[in-house]
Amino acid sequence: MSVRQAQASDLEVVRAIAASSPFAAAWSLKQLQGEIGSPKSCFLVFDDGEVRGYLLAIQVASETQLVDIAVRDTGRGIGKALLDHLDGAARNWGCGKITLEVSAKNERALRLYRRAGYDIVGRRPKFYNDGSDAILMDRPLA
Ligand SMILES: CC(C)(COP(=O)(O)OP(=O)(O)OC[C@H]1O[C@@H](n2cnc3c(N)ncnc32)[C@H](O)[C@@H]1OP(=O)(O)O)[C@@H](O)C(=O)NCCC(=O)NCCS
């Protein structure tokens, strides 16, 4: 299992994973390029010889916001491995918590986040285009 910083040569694969993942964001190459090497971005890939997943988070003042996460082979612990690495980045930024928004319909992601220590802290009704609510979650960092 190997999580590392994303680099420019990963971006086509990252875009392909995003494009084939329900609930993931639709990224342009330019948007992703802007996140590489940014001091306020944590852009990780899971690479075990092949890039199988990515995570993108940003620092906003004292909070770390999880922007997107998607994996190619679900159910193998790749999402959990990426989330575990985010804790370290958030602590390095001096952030007190990690926040995220997820569709109420995205059961797999909700389960992953709950198991990784994220608590439900709010709800935005009919937030997404498909009419689903956004669930707001936080993970306080000690
Ligand atoms: C949500 C998402 C990132 C989860 O990633 P994942 O790699 O499947 O998550 P994990 O494998 O770490 O955990 C998921 C399950 O696999 C199980 N698992 C973990 N390691 C495992 C292993 N080695 N073998 C088998 N199962 C394993 C976990 O226990 C968990 O079980 P559960 O389904 O009963 O909860 C992934 O489903 C995805 O890419 N979805 C589409 C994009 C998306 O929804 N992104 C979120 C936007 S908010």
The ligand as an SDF file (V2000), in Angstrom:
LIG
                    3D

 48 50  0  0  0  0  0  0  0  0999 V2000
  -16.1150    6.3840   -1.6280 C   0  0  0  0  0  0  0  0  0  0  0  0
  -14.8410    5.6930   -2.0880 C   0  0  0  0  0  0  0  0  0  0  0  0
  -13.7370    6.7170   -2.2440 C   0  0  0  0  0  0  0  0  0  0  0  0
  -14.4590    4.6630   -1.0190 C   0  0  0  0  0  0  0  0  0  0  0  0
  -13.1920    4.1250   -1.3470 O   0  0  0  0  0  0  0  0  0  0  0  0
  -12.8320    2.5820   -1.0830 P   0  0  0  0  0  0  0  0  0  0  0  0
  -11.4230    2.3870   -1.4680 O   0  0  0  0  0  0  0  0  0  0  0  0
  -13.8350    1.7060   -1.7070 O   0  0  0  0  0  0  0  0  0  0  0  0
  -12.9850    2.4960    0.4920 O   0  0  0  0  0  0  0  0  0  0  0  0
  -12.3420    1.3800    1.4090 P   0  0  0  0  0  0  0  0  0  0  0  0
  -12.0130    0.1630    0.6350 O   0  0  0  0  0  0  0  0  0  0  0  0
  -11.2380    2.0070    2.1890 O   0  0  0  0  0  0  0  0  0  0  0  0
  -13.5180    1.0570    2.3760 O   0  0  0  0  0  0  0  0  0  0  0  0
  -14.7000    0.6180    1.7800 C   0  0  0  0  0  0  0  0  0  0  0  0
  -14.9960   -0.7950    2.2520 C   0  0  0  0  0  0  0  0  0  0  0  0
  -13.9760   -1.7300    1.9160 O   0  0  0  0  0  0  0  0  0  0  0  0
  -13.6010   -2.4960    3.0840 C   0  0  0  0  0  0  0  0  0  0  0  0
  -12.2080   -2.8830    2.9650 N   0  0  0  0  0  0  0  0  0  0  0  0
  -11.1570   -2.1990    3.4160 C   0  0  0  0  0  0  0  0  0  0  0  0
  -10.0270   -2.8680    3.1310 N   0  0  0  0  0  0  0  0  0  0  0  0
  -10.3760   -3.9820    2.4670 C   0  0  0  0  0  0  0  0  0  0  0  0
   -9.6630   -5.0680    1.8920 C   0  0  0  0  0  0  0  0  0  0  0  0
   -8.3260   -5.1380    1.9510 N   0  0  0  0  0  0  0  0  0  0  0  0
  -10.3550   -6.0320    1.2550 N   0  0  0  0  0  0  0  0  0  0  0  0
  -11.7130   -5.9590    1.1850 C   0  0  0  0  0  0  0  0  0  0  0  0
  -12.4370   -4.9600    1.7180 N   0  0  0  0  0  0  0  0  0  0  0  0
  -11.7740   -3.9950    2.3470 C   0  0  0  0  0  0  0  0  0  0  0  0
  -13.8380   -1.5420    4.1850 C   0  0  0  0  0  0  0  0  0  0  0  0
  -14.0040   -2.2200    5.4340 O   0  0  0  0  0  0  0  0  0  0  0  0
  -15.1300   -0.9130    3.7330 C   0  0  0  0  0  0  0  0  0  0  0  0
  -16.1470   -1.8300    3.9970 O   0  0  0  0  0  0  0  0  0  0  0  0
  -17.6600   -1.4330    3.9000 P   0  0  0  0  0  0  0  0  0  0  0  0
  -17.9780   -1.3260    2.4440 O   0  0  0  0  0  0  0  0  0  0  0  0
  -18.3930   -2.5340    4.5650 O   0  0  0  0  0  0  0  0  0  0  0  0
  -17.7550   -0.1140    4.6210 O   0  0  0  0  0  0  0  0  0  0  0  0
  -15.0650    4.9350   -3.4170 C   0  0  0  0  0  0  0  0  0  0  0  0
  -16.1820    4.0980   -3.2860 O   0  0  0  0  0  0  0  0  0  0  0  0
  -15.2610    5.8300   -4.6150 C   0  0  0  0  0  0  0  0  0  0  0  0
  -14.3210    6.1460   -5.3270 O   0  0  0  0  0  0  0  0  0  0  0  0
  -16.5210    6.2360   -4.8850 N   0  0  0  0  0  0  0  0  0  0  0  0
  -16.8280    7.1100   -6.0330 C   0  0  0  0  0  0  0  0  0  0  0  0
  -16.3880    8.5540   -5.7740 C   0  0  0  0  0  0  0  0  0  0  0  0
  -17.0090    9.1160   -4.5210 C   0  0  0  0  0  0  0  0  0  0  0  0
  -18.1430    8.7950   -4.1550 O   0  0  0  0  0  0  0  0  0  0  0  0
  -16.2600    9.9910   -3.8260 N   0  0  0  0  0  0  0  0  0  0  0  0
  -16.7280   10.6490   -2.6320 C   0  0  0  0  0  0  0  0  0  0  0  0
  -17.1580   12.0260   -2.9600 C   0  0  0  0  0  0  0  0  0  0  0  0
  -17.7350   12.8580   -1.4890 S   0  0  0  0  0  0  0  0  0  0  0  0
  1  2  1  0
  2  3  1  0
  2  4  1  0
  2 36  1  0
  4  5  1  0
  5  6  1  0
  6  7  2  0
  6  8  1  0
  6  9  1  0
  9 10  1  0
 10 11  2  0
 10 12  1  0
 10 13  1  0
 13 14  1  0
 14 15  1  0
 15 16  1  0
 15 30  1  0
 16 17  1  0
 17 18  1  0
 17 28  1  0
 18 19  1  0
 18 27  1  0
 19 20  2  0
 20 21  1  0
 21 22  1  0
 21 27  2  0
 22 23  1  0
 22 24  2  0
 24 25  1  0
 25 26  2  0
 26 27  1  0
 28 29  1  0
 28 30  1  0
 30 31  1  0
 31 32  1  0
 32 33  2  0
 32 34  1  0
 32 35  1  0
 36 37  1  0
 36 38  1  0
 38 39  2  0
 38 40  1  0
 40 41  1  0
 41 42  1  0
 42 43  1  0
 43 44  2  0
 43 45  1  0
 45 46  1  0
 46 47  1  0
 47 48  1  0
M  END
$$$$
